[in-house]
Amino acid sequence: MWFKKFIALLTLFVLVSMPAIYAEAAGKPVVAIIPFSDQSARKGSPESSAAIEESWDYVRTVIEHTNRFRVMSRTEIDRLVDEIKLDNESGLINPATAAQYGKMIGAQYLILGTVTGLGKRGSETVANLSLRMIEVETAEIYLSGRGKGKSRDGASDALEKAAKDALNGELGMLTMMRGGKK
């Protein structure tokens, strides 16, 4: 008997809470994080491709955990990238092009990342990553960040450190969102 009352009370609580949960989620801006482009000297190598994918996933996870945005699914992002590649022979994604397609999928912001450096320096791998958050409505850069990383443990670790720096470093994108260096 007490179990049925508990279930009924729990159901009532969930039903009352759901509109508030959806309202909160609906108020958050939608962001699409585009797979990062590789402009490094190691462009196209299997190690750099895997490391770039891992750093993209890291940035995506951090943005999700800020709880400030609704992050679009990988399926929607892949569809956006495929559309851009079909219409754009170069395959390069620039802010204006990305903003045009971002509107089509309902994103308010796009995050574009570019690996500008990934290579060996002695026994260390060094990486540079540039992030730009584009406001879809205006195609203007809303926030940006640059990060550097180095590691003796390979490209993935160096790029993750660069991503951390590009997000939360002194000139990181999320640091600027919070009002700058504290």
Residue, then its C-alpha position, 0 to 999 in steps of 0.5 A: m500500500w505504501f509503495k503505491k502511494f509512493i509511486a503516485l506521489l513520485t508520478l505527481f512530482v514528475l508531472v509537476s516538474m516537467p514543464a519547469i525542466y523543459a522551460e529551462a532547457a528551452g531558454k538556453p541558446v542552441v549551439a552546434i560544435i562543428p568538427f575541427s579543421d586541421q591546418s597543421a603540418r601533420k594534416g591528414s595523418p591518422e594520429s592527428s585525425a584521431a587527436i583532433e576528434e578527441s579534442w572536439d569531443y572534449v570541447r563538446t563535453v565542456i560546453e555541455h557541462t557549462n549548463r548555459f547551452r543546449v548542444m546539438s546532437r552529432t547527427e545534426i552537426d554531421r548533416l550540417v557539415d555534409e550540406i556545407k561540403l555539398d555546396n562548397e567545393s573547397g570543403l572549408i567552413n568559414p563563419a559566413t557559410a557556417a552561419q547560413y547553414g546554422k540558421m537552417i538547423g536552428a542553431q543560435y551559435l556555432i563553435l568552429g575550431t581550427v588546429t593551427g599547429l600540431g607537431k614534434r619539438g624534440s621529445e614533446t608534441v606541441a599543439n595550437l587550437s583556435l576556437r571561435m563562437i559565431e553568432v548565427e544571426t549576424a555571422e559575427i564572432y561572439l567569443s574566441g579563444r586560443g590555446k597551446g598545449k604540449s605533452r610527452d604523451g602524444a598528439s591527443d594529450a597535447l591537443e586536449k591541453a590546447a583545448k583546455d587553454a582555449l576554453n579556460g586559459e587567460l584568453g579562453m573562450l569561457t574565461m571571456m564569457r565569465g568576464g575575463k581573467k579573475 
